[in-house]
């Protein structure tokens, strides 16, 4: 398996948490961006930020994110 992560925007909400846990069950690395404090396992890369307020420095968080072709 490669090191590509799946990005879940709003992953701290009800549906997002279900999706994140399903991905983790399949050993798929996950990155989450959400405006609220994390309620997810510490193995999840988490950026607490409003997606509308991203800065250039935040772009590093998106390294190794899977982009479908």
LUMLO-243188 format. One record per residue (C-alpha): residue in three letters; x, y, z; residue number from 1. Coordinates in steps of 0.001 Angstrom, whole numbers. Each point is the difference from the previous one (the first is absolute). Example, Ala and Ser with C-alpha at 12.3 -4.5 7.8 and 13.67 -1.06 7.14 Angstrom:
<sites>
<site resn="ALA" c1="12300" c2="-4500" c3="7800" resi="1"/>
<site resn="SER" c1="1370" c2="3440" c3="-660" resi="2"/>
</sites>
This chain:
<sites>
<site resn="UNK" c1="0" c2="0" c3="0" resi="1"/>
<site resn="UNK" c1="1247" c2="3499" c3="-775" resi="2"/>
<site resn="UNK" c1="26" c2="3018" c3="2288" resi="3"/>
<site resn="UNK" c1="-2828" c2="1814" c3="-1753" resi="4"/>
<site resn="UNK" c1="-2580" c2="1401" c3="2385" resi="5"/>
<site resn="UNK" c1="-3700" c2="489" c3="-517" resi="6"/>
<site resn="UNK" c1="-1159" c2="3523" c3="850" resi="7"/>
<site resn="UNK" c1="-3306" c2="390" c3="1812" resi="8"/>
<site resn="UNK" c1="-1313" c2="3547" c3="193" resi="9"/>
<site resn="UNK" c1="-2338" c2="379" c3="2962" resi="10"/>
<site resn="UNK" c1="1227" c2="-3316" c3="1356" resi="11"/>
<site resn="UNK" c1="-915" c2="841" c3="3581" resi="12"/>
<site resn="UNK" c1="-3743" c2="62" c3="-683" resi="13"/>
<site resn="UNK" c1="-2219" c2="-3068" c3="328" resi="14"/>
<site resn="UNK" c1="384" c2="-1288" c3="-3572" resi="15"/>
<site resn="UNK" c1="3627" c2="1046" c3="-177" resi="16"/>
<site resn="UNK" c1="884" c2="-1964" c3="3140" resi="17"/>
<site resn="UNK" c1="-1726" c2="-3107" c3="-1376" resi="18"/>
<site resn="UNK" c1="1939" c2="343" c3="-3260" resi="19"/>
<site resn="UNK" c1="3307" c2="570" c3="1798" resi="20"/>
<site resn="UNK" c1="-489" c2="-3073" c3="2196" resi="21"/>
<site resn="UNK" c1="-895" c2="-2157" c3="-3053" resi="22"/>
<site resn="UNK" c1="3163" c2="1162" c3="-1772" resi="23"/>
<site resn="UNK" c1="2100" c2="-698" c3="3088" resi="24"/>
<site resn="UNK" c1="-1499" c2="-3517" c3="240" resi="25"/>
<site resn="UNK" c1="1384" c2="-595" c3="-3508" resi="26"/>
<site resn="UNK" c1="3421" c2="1363" c3="1080" resi="27"/>
<site resn="UNK" c1="-352" c2="3018" c3="-2282" resi="28"/>
<site resn="UNK" c1="1813" c2="3089" c3="1318" resi="29"/>
<site resn="UNK" c1="-2335" c2="2949" c3="499" resi="30"/>
<site resn="UNK" c1="391" c2="3754" c3="233" resi="31"/>
<site resn="UNK" c1="-2878" c2="2105" c3="1287" resi="32"/>
<site resn="UNK" c1="-696" c2="3695" c3="-164" resi="33"/>
<site resn="UNK" c1="-2778" c2="1338" c3="2191" resi="34"/>
<site resn="UNK" c1="-840" c2="3196" c3="1809" resi="35"/>
<site resn="UNK" c1="-667" c2="-1704" c3="3355" resi="36"/>
<site resn="UNK" c1="2495" c2="-1650" c3="2392" resi="37"/>
<site resn="UNK" c1="789" c2="-3610" c3="-862" resi="38"/>
<site resn="UNK" c1="-1986" c2="-2853" c3="1499" resi="39"/>
<site resn="UNK" c1="1894" c2="-2515" c3="-2138" resi="40"/>
<site resn="UNK" c1="2765" c2="-2470" c3="846" resi="41"/>
<site resn="UNK" c1="3479" c2="1545" c3="298" resi="42"/>
<site resn="UNK" c1="1160" c2="-1995" c3="-3055" resi="43"/>
<site resn="UNK" c1="-2072" c2="2298" c3="-2219" resi="44"/>
<site resn="UNK" c1="1843" c2="3017" c3="-1391" resi="45"/>
<site resn="UNK" c1="-2252" c2="2894" c3="979" resi="46"/>
<site resn="UNK" c1="-94" c2="3650" c3="-1007" resi="47"/>
<site resn="UNK" c1="-2413" c2="2085" c3="2055" resi="48"/>
<site resn="UNK" c1="-842" c2="2815" c3="-2335" resi="49"/>
<site resn="UNK" c1="-2795" c2="1448" c3="-2092" resi="50"/>
<site resn="UNK" c1="706" c2="-1173" c3="-3544" resi="51"/>
<site resn="UNK" c1="-834" c2="3504" c3="-1242" resi="52"/>
<site resn="UNK" c1="2863" c2="1436" c3="2078" resi="53"/>
<site resn="UNK" c1="2889" c2="-2164" c3="-1236" resi="54"/>
<site resn="UNK" c1="3364" c2="1675" c3="-385" resi="55"/>
<site resn="UNK" c1="3052" c2="-881" c3="-2051" resi="56"/>
<site resn="UNK" c1="1546" c2="-1663" c3="3062" resi="57"/>
<site resn="UNK" c1="-3027" c2="-2299" c3="277" resi="58"/>
<site resn="UNK" c1="730" c2="-1475" c3="-3427" resi="59"/>
<site resn="UNK" c1="2643" c2="-2287" c3="1543" resi="60"/>
<site resn="UNK" c1="-2840" c2="-1855" c3="1703" resi="61"/>
<site resn="UNK" c1="-1182" c2="-1185" c3="-3411" resi="62"/>
<site resn="UNK" c1="3217" c2="-1846" c3="-849" resi="63"/>
<site resn="UNK" c1="-560" c2="-3694" c3="-788" resi="64"/>
<site resn="UNK" c1="-3742" c2="462" c3="-509" resi="65"/>
<site resn="UNK" c1="-1503" c2="-2347" c3="-2573" resi="66"/>
<site resn="UNK" c1="-1452" c2="1780" c3="-3028" resi="67"/>
<site resn="UNK" c1="-2150" c2="-2200" c3="-2263" resi="68"/>
<site resn="UNK" c1="764" c2="177" c3="-3700" resi="69"/>
</sites>
